[in-house]
Amino acid sequence: QPELGKPMRNCYPLPGPDFTYGMYMHKRDGGVPEAIGHWDSVKAKPRKRVMPRDFVAMSRGAVAEGCTTAREFALYYKFKDTRQIDKGILRYGGKAPPGMTFGRPSRPPTPFFDIMQHRYKELWMEQQRARTIVQKEVKKKTGEVRENRTSFLRAHPLPAKEESFWHPQRYEKVWAPH
């Protein structure tokens, strides 16, 4: 029976005061001088990465083989297990190819001599002059009136019909058998 107002005791006996909890490692157990004196580095083991299945390539191959039903596709996937290609250049513990650099390339330095001579201002002024010339040309083109049917008929009037006295206009619509 537990004592009143106290939790029930654990039934396992605890080890003595000279017991060390955890795993004792002879290699690393050098104390503080060992920890301060050396860095205990661990070499990374190359780990083979299992890539996911490439269902697009497998489906393409199944259609090329003539599979049409879901069962045939499943059997094809079972026997032709195609994996995706690993496109990662660097993995944990891998090495970069020689001559390969990462990141964005740095901007070329601004020549100080060009700044002192106001070269950038001159370039900008030339661009503005060229832009205004182009704008004037565009304005000239849009200023011209496009020719439509009315303006064409004003410039080139139709020839006037000569009225024949033998066939007055009021009798033209009368049906005449031949």
Accessible surface in RSA format (square Angstrom, percent):
REM  Atomic radii and reference values for relative SASA: ProtOr
REM  Chains: A
REM  Algorithm: Lee & Richards
REM  Probe-radius: 1.40
REM  Slices: 20
REM RES _ NUM      All-atoms   Total-Side   Main-Chain    Non-polar    All polar
REM                ABS   REL    ABS   REL    ABS   REL    ABS   REL    ABS   REL
RES GLN A   1   220.31 123.2 144.38 105.5  75.93 180.8  63.11 134.3 157.21 119.2
RES PRO A   2    76.78  56.0  50.38  45.9  26.40  96.0  60.52  50.0  16.26 101.1
RES GLU A   3    93.88  53.9  80.37  60.8  13.50  32.2  48.47  93.8  45.41  37.1
RES LEU A   4   182.94 101.9 153.92 110.1  29.02  73.0 157.67 110.7  25.27  68.0
RES GLY A   5    82.24 101.4   0.00   N/A  82.24 101.4  43.75 120.1  38.49  86.2
RES LYS A   6   127.33  62.1 114.22  70.1  13.10  31.2  72.82  65.5  54.51  58.1
RES PRO A   7   122.12  89.0 101.12  92.2  20.99  76.3 113.08  93.4   9.04  56.2
RES MET A   8   154.41  80.0 127.40  84.3  27.01  64.3 103.86  88.3  50.54  67.0
RES ARG A   9   194.14  81.5 173.36  88.4  20.78  49.5  76.33 104.3 117.81  71.4
RES ASN A  10   110.17  76.0  78.04  75.4  32.13  77.4  37.30  89.8  72.87  70.4
RES CYS A  11   115.94  87.7  84.95  94.8  30.99  72.8  42.31 107.2  73.63  79.4
RES TYR A  12   165.82  77.4 157.68  89.7   8.14  21.2 109.84  82.5  55.98  69.0
RES PRO A  13   125.80  91.7  98.13  89.5  27.67 100.6 109.28  90.2  16.52 102.7
RES LEU A  14   149.29  83.1 121.27  86.8  28.02  70.4 121.38  85.2  27.91  75.1
RES PRO A  15    61.75  45.0  34.96  31.9  26.79  97.4  47.19  39.0  14.56  90.5
RES GLY A  16    42.02  51.8   0.00   N/A  42.02  51.8  24.74  67.9  17.28  38.7
RES PRO A  17   147.76 107.7 107.24  97.8  40.52 147.3 121.10 100.0  26.65 165.7
RES ASP A  18   132.59  92.9 100.06  99.6  32.53  76.9  50.15 118.0  82.44  82.2
RES PHE A  19   106.45  53.3  85.92  53.2  20.53  53.4  91.55  55.5  14.90  42.6
RES THR A  20    90.50  64.4  75.79  76.8  14.72  35.1  50.43  67.7  40.07  60.6
RES TYR A  21   156.98  73.3 134.36  76.4  22.62  58.9 119.39  89.7  37.59  46.3
RES GLY A  22    72.37  89.2   0.00   N/A  72.37  89.2  41.97 115.2  30.39  68.1
RES MET A  23   169.16  87.6 134.09  88.7  35.07  83.5 111.84  95.1  57.32  75.9
RES TYR A  24   127.44  59.5 105.60  60.1  21.84  56.8  72.42  54.4  55.03  67.8
RES MET A  25    87.31  45.2  79.51  52.6   7.80  18.6  58.48  49.7  28.83  38.2
RES HIS A  26   154.38  84.4 130.36  90.6  24.03  61.5  91.11  93.9  63.27  73.6
RES LYS A  27   169.73  82.8 136.02  83.5  33.71  80.3  96.20  86.6  73.53  78.3
RES ARG A  28   123.05  51.7 103.21  52.6  19.83  47.2  33.12  45.3  89.93  54.5
RES ASP A  29    84.09  58.9  55.99  55.7  28.10  66.4  12.20  28.7  71.89  71.7
RES GLY A  30    38.57  47.6   0.00   N/A  38.57  47.6  22.39  61.4  16.18  36.2
RES GLY A  31    47.26  58.3   0.00   N/A  47.26  58.3  38.70 106.2   8.56  19.2
RES VAL A  32   105.77  69.6 101.38  91.8   4.39  10.6 103.35  89.8   2.42   6.6
RES PRO A  33   104.37  76.1  89.22  81.3  15.15  55.1  97.05  80.1   7.32  45.5
RES GLU A  34    68.52  39.3  63.33  47.9   5.20  12.4  16.68  32.3  51.85  42.3
RES ALA A  35    76.55  70.4  48.80  75.3  27.75  63.1  58.70  82.7  17.84  47.3
RES ILE A  36   141.63  80.6 112.89  84.1  28.74  69.3 118.64  85.4  22.99  62.4
RES GLY A  37    53.52  66.0   0.00   N/A  53.52  66.0  25.40  69.7  28.12  63.0
RES HIS A  38   116.51  63.7 102.72  71.4  13.79  35.3  75.19  77.5  41.32  48.1
RES TRP A  39   243.49  97.7 220.63 106.8  22.86  53.7 190.26 101.4  53.22  86.3
RES ASP A  40    85.91  60.2  56.34  56.1  29.57  69.9  40.71  95.8  45.20  45.1
RES SER A  41    93.62  79.1  66.82  89.2  26.80  61.7  44.83  95.5  48.80  68.4
RES VAL A  42   118.06  77.7  88.11  79.8  29.95  72.2  91.59  79.6  26.47  71.8
RES LYS A  43   179.00  87.3 165.05 101.3  13.95  33.2 113.39 102.1  65.61  69.9
RES ALA A  44    42.46  39.0  11.68  18.0  30.78  70.0  18.63  26.2  23.83  63.1
RES LYS A  45   174.86  85.3 161.22  98.9  13.64  32.5 106.07  95.5  68.79  73.3
RES PRO A  46   131.87  96.1 105.62  96.3  26.25  95.4 110.02  90.8  21.85 135.8
RES ARG A  47   211.49  88.8 181.29  92.4  30.20  71.9  72.11  98.6 139.38  84.5
RES LYS A  48   188.91  92.2 161.16  98.9  27.74  66.1 115.59 104.0  73.31  78.1
RES ARG A  49   117.48  49.3  97.31  49.6  20.17  48.0  33.39  45.6  84.08  51.0
RES VAL A  50   120.32  79.2  94.97  86.0  25.34  61.1  99.14  86.1  21.18  57.4
RES MET A  51    29.64  15.3  26.22  17.4   3.42   8.1  26.33  22.4   3.31   4.4
RES PRO A  52    72.15  52.6  64.32  58.6   7.84  28.5  72.09  59.5   0.06   0.4
RES ARG A  53    76.19  32.0  67.75  34.5   8.45  20.1  22.52  30.8  53.67  32.5
RES ASP A  54    36.84  25.8  36.80  36.6   0.04   0.1   0.33   0.8  36.51  36.4
RES PHE A  55   104.01  52.0 100.50  62.3   3.51   9.1 100.72  61.1   3.29   9.4
RES VAL A  56    98.37  64.7  92.84  84.0   5.53  13.3  96.97  84.3   1.39   3.8
RES ALA A  57    33.70  31.0  24.80  38.3   8.90  20.2  25.45  35.8   8.24  21.8
RES MET A  58     2.09   1.1   0.07   0.0   2.02   4.8   2.09   1.8   0.00   0.0
RES SER A  59    36.36  30.7  36.20  48.3   0.16   0.4  24.39  51.9  11.97  16.8
RES ARG A  60   162.06  68.0 153.37  78.2   8.69  20.7  72.73  99.4  89.33  54.1
RES GLY A  61    20.19  24.9   0.00   N/A  20.19  24.9  19.42  53.3   0.77   1.7
RES ALA A  62     0.00   0.0   0.00   0.0   0.00   0.0   0.00   0.0   0.00   0.0
RES VAL A  63    97.98  64.5  87.20  78.9  10.78  26.0  87.46  76.0  10.52  28.5
RES ALA A  64    90.25  83.0  47.36  73.1  42.90  97.6  59.27  83.5  30.98  82.1
RES GLU A  65   125.16  71.9  92.20  69.8  32.96  78.5  15.12  29.2 110.03  89.8
RES GLY A  66    51.50  63.5   0.00   N/A  51.50  63.5  32.08  88.0  19.42  43.5
RES CYS A  67    22.94  17.4  14.71  16.4   8.22  19.3   1.37   3.5  21.57  23.3
RES THR A  68   114.37  81.3  83.22  84.4  31.15  74.2  71.47  96.0  42.90  64.9
RES THR A  69    73.01  51.9  67.45  68.4   5.55  13.2  69.46  93.3   3.54   5.4
RES ALA A  70    87.05  80.0  69.07 106.6  17.98  40.9  75.08 105.7  11.97  31.7
RES ARG A  71   175.64  73.7 167.58  85.4   8.06  19.2  68.34  93.4 107.30  65.0
RES GLU A  72    71.38  41.0  68.64  51.9   2.74   6.5  27.13  52.5  44.25  36.1
RES PHE A  73    46.22  23.1  46.22  28.6   0.00   0.0  46.22  28.0   0.00   0.0
RES ALA A  74    59.37  54.6  49.89  77.0   9.47  21.5  53.89  75.9   5.48  14.5
RES LEU A  75    67.96  37.9  67.45  48.3   0.52   1.3  67.96  47.7   0.00   0.0
RES TYR A  76    38.04  17.8  31.62  18.0   6.42  16.7  20.37  15.3  17.67  21.8
RES TYR A  77    44.18  20.6  44.01  25.0   0.17   0.4  33.20  24.9  10.98  13.5
RES LYS A  78   149.07  72.7 121.26  74.4  27.82  66.2  77.25  69.5  71.83  76.5
RES PHE A  79   153.73  76.9 123.42  76.4  30.32  78.9 126.25  76.5  27.48  78.6
RES LYS A  80   115.57  56.4 110.60  67.9   4.97  11.8  58.97  53.1  56.60  60.3
RES ASP A  81    73.42  51.4  45.26  45.0  28.16  66.6  23.22  54.7  50.20  50.1
RES THR A  82    54.94  39.1  50.45  51.1   4.48  10.7  36.17  48.6  18.76  28.4
RES ARG A  83   104.78  44.0  88.79  45.3  15.99  38.1  38.60  52.8  66.18  40.1
RES GLN A  84    77.39  43.3  71.24  52.1   6.14  14.6  13.27  28.2  64.12  48.6
RES ILE A  85   141.88  80.7 127.32  94.8  14.57  35.1 131.75  94.9  10.13  27.5
RES ASP A  86    61.61  43.2  38.77  38.6  22.84  54.0  20.23  47.6  41.38  41.3
RES LYS A  87   177.81  86.7 149.15  91.5  28.66  68.2 100.68  90.6  77.12  82.2
RES GLY A  88    34.82  42.9   0.00   N/A  34.82  42.9  17.45  47.9  17.37  38.9
RES ILE A  89    99.97  56.9  69.55  51.8  30.43  73.3  75.50  54.4  24.48  66.4
RES LEU A  90    71.34  39.7  53.70  38.4  17.64  44.3  53.89  37.8  17.45  47.0
RES ARG A  91   110.31  46.3  96.45  49.2  13.86  33.0  55.24  75.5  55.07  33.4
RES TYR A  92   185.06  86.4 160.91  91.5  24.15  62.8 128.50  96.6  56.56  69.7
RES GLY A  93    59.33  73.2   0.00   N/A  59.33  73.2  23.10  63.4  36.23  81.1
RES GLY A  94    44.91  55.4   0.00   N/A  44.91  55.4  24.14  66.3  20.77  46.5
RES LYS A  95   188.67  92.0 163.99 100.6  24.69  58.8 110.21  99.2  78.46  83.6
RES ALA A  96    47.17  43.4  24.36  37.6  22.81  51.9  24.44  34.4  22.73  60.2
RES PRO A  97    64.59  47.1  54.97  50.1   9.62  35.0  61.67  50.9   2.93  18.2
RES PRO A  98   139.33 101.5 108.31  98.7  31.02 112.8 119.25  98.5  20.09 124.8
RES GLY A  99    85.19 105.1   0.00   N/A  85.19 105.1  44.67 122.6  40.52  90.8
RES MET A 100    70.13  36.3  45.43  30.1  24.70  58.8  50.65  43.1  19.48  25.8
RES THR A 101   122.82  87.4  98.72 100.1  24.10  57.4  70.62  94.9  52.19  78.9
RES PHE A 102   126.31  63.2  92.79  57.5  33.52  87.2  95.86  58.1  30.45  87.2
RES GLY A 103    73.89  91.1   0.00   N/A  73.89  91.1  39.18 107.5  34.71  77.7
RES ARG A 104   227.38  95.5 197.70 100.8  29.68  70.7  76.01 103.9 151.37  91.7
RES PRO A 105   128.04  93.3  99.95  91.1  28.09 102.1 112.14  92.6  15.90  98.8
RES SER A 106   106.21  89.8  77.11 102.9  29.10  67.0  51.47 109.6  54.74  76.7
RES ARG A 107   193.76  81.4 172.20  87.8  21.56  51.3  79.45 108.6 114.31  69.3
RES PRO A 108   106.69  77.8  96.00  87.5  10.69  38.8 101.94  84.2   4.75  29.5
RES PRO A 109   124.66  90.9 102.86  93.8  21.79  79.2 113.69  93.9  10.96  68.1
RES THR A 110    64.68  46.0  40.26  40.8  24.43  58.2  29.54  39.7  35.14  53.1
RES PRO A 111    67.39  49.1  56.25  51.3  11.14  40.5  67.39  55.6   0.00   0.0
RES PHE A 112   141.67  70.9 136.19  84.4   5.48  14.3 136.24  82.6   5.43  15.5
RES PHE A 113   138.53  69.3 134.48  83.3   4.05  10.5 135.77  82.3   2.76   7.9
RES ASP A 114    35.51  24.9  35.51  35.3   0.00   0.0   0.00   0.0  35.51  35.4
RES ILE A 115    83.18  47.3  74.67  55.6   8.51  20.5  76.80  55.3   6.38  17.3
RES MET A 116   121.60  63.0 101.25  67.0  20.35  48.5  86.33  73.4  35.28  46.7
RES GLN A 117   105.61  59.1  83.10  60.7  22.51  53.6  31.37  66.8  74.24  56.3
RES HIS A 118   117.23  64.1 112.45  78.2   4.78  12.2  76.41  78.8  40.82  47.5
RES ARG A 119   112.75  47.3 109.95  56.0   2.80   6.7  21.70  29.7  91.04  55.2
RES TYR A 120   103.52  48.3  98.15  55.8   5.37  14.0  87.50  65.8  16.02  19.7
RES LYS A 121   117.87  57.5 109.38  67.1   8.49  20.2  64.18  57.8  53.69  57.2
RES GLU A 122    78.83  45.3  78.76  59.6   0.07   0.2  28.60  55.3  50.22  41.0
RES LEU A 123    67.44  37.6  66.86  47.8   0.59   1.5  66.86  47.0   0.59   1.6
RES TRP A 124   139.26  55.9 137.33  66.5   1.93   4.5 118.21  63.0  21.05  34.2
RES MET A 125    69.16  35.8  68.99  45.7   0.18   0.4  57.57  48.9  11.60  15.4
RES GLU A 126    96.53  55.4  91.10  68.9   5.42  12.9  29.85  57.7  66.68  54.4
RES GLN A 127   118.08  66.0 109.97  80.4   8.10  19.3  39.64  84.4  78.44  59.5
RES GLN A 128    51.12  28.6  50.83  37.1   0.29   0.7  18.31  39.0  32.81  24.9
RES ARG A 129   132.39  55.6 130.02  66.3   2.38   5.7  64.84  88.6  67.56  40.9
RES ALA A 130    55.34  50.9  50.00  77.2   5.34  12.2  54.37  76.6   0.97   2.6
RES ARG A 131   137.53  57.7 131.95  67.3   5.58  13.3  51.38  70.2  86.15  52.2
RES THR A 132    66.97  47.6  66.30  67.2   0.67   1.6  55.87  75.0  11.10  16.8
RES ILE A 133   106.59  60.7 105.90  78.9   0.69   1.7 106.32  76.6   0.27   0.7
RES VAL A 134    90.23  59.4  89.34  80.9   0.89   2.1  90.23  78.4   0.00   0.0
RES GLN A 135    95.67  53.5  89.69  65.6   5.98  14.2  37.47  79.8  58.20  44.1
RES LYS A 136   137.64  67.1 134.74  82.7   2.91   6.9  79.46  71.5  58.18  62.0
RES GLU A 137    85.19  48.9  84.86  64.2   0.33   0.8  29.58  57.2  55.61  45.4
RES VAL A 138    82.11  54.0  81.61  73.9   0.50   1.2  82.10  71.3   0.01   0.0
RES LYS A 139   156.49  76.3 151.74  93.1   4.75  11.3  96.78  87.1  59.71  63.6
RES LYS A 140   140.31  68.4 128.69  79.0  11.62  27.7  89.17  80.3  51.13  54.5
RES LYS A 141   150.97  73.6 138.18  84.8  12.79  30.4  81.74  73.6  69.22  73.7
RES THR A 142   103.82  73.8  73.24  74.3  30.58  72.9  69.91  93.9  33.92  51.3
RES GLY A 143    58.79  72.5   0.00   N/A  58.79  72.5  35.55  97.6  23.24  52.0
RES GLU A 144   128.65  73.9 112.31  85.0  16.34  38.9  44.90  86.9  83.75  68.4
RES VAL A 145   139.19  91.6 108.83  98.5  30.36  73.2 112.86  98.1  26.33  71.4
RES ARG A 146   213.49  89.6 198.68 101.3  14.81  35.3  83.25 113.8 130.24  78.9
RES GLU A 147   119.05  68.4  83.80  63.4  35.25  83.9  36.74  71.1  82.32  67.2
RES ASN A 148    94.30  65.0  83.76  80.9  10.54  25.4  40.59  97.7  53.71  51.9
RES ARG A 149   173.73  72.9 161.92  82.5  11.82  28.1  71.33  97.5 102.40  62.1
RES THR A 150    73.80  52.5  70.60  71.6   3.20   7.6  39.40  52.9  34.40  52.0
RES SER A 151    39.15  33.1  33.65  44.9   5.51  12.7  34.47  73.4   4.68   6.6
RES PHE A 152    93.48  46.8  93.48  57.9   0.00   0.0  93.48  56.7   0.00   0.0
RES LEU A 153    58.63  32.7  53.77  38.5   4.86  12.2  54.06  38.0   4.57  12.3
RES ARG A 154   189.26  79.5 158.87  81.0  30.39  72.4  67.07  91.7 122.20  74.1
RES ALA A 155    69.48  63.9  36.73  56.7  32.75  74.5  47.93  67.5  21.55  57.1
RES HIS A 156   103.23  56.4  96.97  67.4   6.27  16.0  62.62  64.5  40.61  47.3
RES PRO A 157   104.98  76.5  84.61  77.1  20.38  74.1  87.30  72.1  17.68 109.9
RES LEU A 158   138.62  77.2 117.13  83.8  21.50  54.0 117.58  82.6  21.04  56.6
RES PRO A 159   121.23  88.4  97.91  89.2  23.32  84.8 109.05  90.0  12.17  75.6
RES ALA A 160    95.51  87.8  65.31 100.8  30.20  68.7  73.99 104.2  21.52  57.0
RES LYS A 161   203.28  99.2 171.26 105.1  32.02  76.2 119.68 107.7  83.61  89.1
RES GLU A 162   169.05  97.1 138.78 105.0  30.27  72.1  57.53 111.3 111.52  91.0
RES GLU A 163   129.06  74.1 100.94  76.4  28.12  66.9  39.47  76.3  89.59  73.1
RES SER A 164    50.36  42.6  39.03  52.1  11.33  26.1  38.21  81.4  12.15  17.0
RES PHE A 165   184.30  92.2 162.06 100.4  22.24  57.9 165.31 100.2  18.99  54.4
RES TRP A 166   222.66  89.4 200.70  97.1  21.96  51.6 174.08  92.8  48.58  78.8
RES HIS A 167   128.48  70.2 123.48  85.8   5.00  12.8  78.18  80.6  50.30  58.5
RES PRO A 168    45.30  33.0  43.87  40.0   1.43   5.2  45.07  37.2   0.23   1.4
RES GLN A 169   136.46  76.3 126.66  92.6   9.80  23.3  32.98  70.2 103.48  78.5
RES ARG A 170   187.43  78.7 155.05  79.0  32.38  77.1  68.75  94.0 118.68  71.9
RES TYR A 171   126.71  59.2 115.86  65.9  10.85  28.2  82.15  61.7  44.56  54.9
RES GLU A 172   120.00  68.9  88.93  67.3  31.07  74.0  30.97  59.9  89.04  72.7
RES LYS A 173   201.97  98.5 168.54 103.4  33.43  79.6 120.22 108.2  81.75  87.1
RES VAL A 174    99.67  65.6  81.04  73.4  18.63  44.9  86.61  75.3  13.06  35.4
RES TRP A 175   204.90  82.2 182.67  88.4  22.23  52.2 161.95  86.4  42.95  69.7
RES ALA A 176    62.34  57.3  52.64  81.2   9.70  22.1  53.71  75.6   8.63  22.9
RES PRO A 177   100.15  73.0  76.72  69.9  23.43  85.2  79.81  65.9  20.34 126.4
RES HIS A 178   226.16 123.6 147.57 102.6  78.59 201.0 130.95 135.0  95.21 110.8
END  Absolute sums over single chains surface
CHAIN  1 A    19448.5      15863.5       3585.0      12059.7       7388.8
END  Absolute sums over all chains
TOTAL         19448.5      15863.5       3585.0      12059.7       7388.8
